[in-house]
């Protein structure tokens, strides 16, 4: 997007990176979710003699960035369920959303999709799998979809024996074979929670029932997802495992712009392999799917609890399979209700928080 302008930028705590973005691109607003980081950002910008930018903090800062005047599109790449409220703020301000925060739709899909419809805004997916499905569906809007095939890399433990996985620490789970991502999503890939969350996001984005979504492990991460139509034709979107392509497509849609990107060389690809998910070694996947089928506030509850459990696992306070056992225990005890407002989601997350405090670690 050569003529694009950044109106606002937000981050959790990396105030030095935000300061450099402000210096280079001169947005009118910057926000840090952590309040001490916002103070440090203000001090650093003063030292750099950067003028004309307002600095805000906390959720209020995120909401201000999401609804800032002058922006046509908001990119939401926040990690976790805190991304829901900024998404709704952007939609309310009638801004299109480029969405990389899957938890937005996992927790509040009913609210978000209804708000997007009422405000006539687009939600352009950034996750490589959902971008792939989106691209495969373009030009096929009038054709009946038989099945969506959501591909998964399998994560760091795809080939590990269950006894070794049981003993694995977070450091091993963070060694993803294909993608370089943040710690939370990398752990979610190792547990296959991420693929369950993506199944829920797929259903909301493309208005397709869960029984028409299959999950297929594809270790090479070359085919990012596929769509099968009623006549048996299957369309796949293929690219190297590089997030720049789906990010650019979400921003430039409906245009495809040139990019410095190494194309696939099919003569260098020895083979593409596929396998079914192993629900015994990775039970979190079936638990997330169960929450999806229960519906209502169940996905919001398990998503928030998973965030807490992953935090504990990253600190080596929990074992790998403690994540699935705690999710299963919580899902058995929880009584889901319909999502009619943000209050319903807040209540579900409060329940998960209380469960974690009492039995999480």
Secondary structure, DSSP 4 states (H G I P E B T S, - for coil): -TT----EEEESS-HHHHHHHHHHH--SEEEESSHHHHHHHHHHHHHTT--S-EEEEHHHHHHHHHT-TT-SEEEE---STTHHHHHHHHHHTT-EEEE--THHHHHHHHHHHHHHHHHT--EEE-SHHHHHHHHHHTT-TTSPEEEEEEEE---TTTT--HHHHHH--HHHHT--SS----HHHHHHHHHTHHHHHHHHHHHHHHT--GGGEEEEE-TT--EEEEEEETTS-EEEEE--S-THHHHHHHHHTT-------PPP-TTT------EE--TTT-THHHHHHHHHHH-TTHHHHHHHHHHHHHHHHHTTSS-HHHHHHHHHHHHHH-------SHHHHHHHHHHHHHHHHHHT-
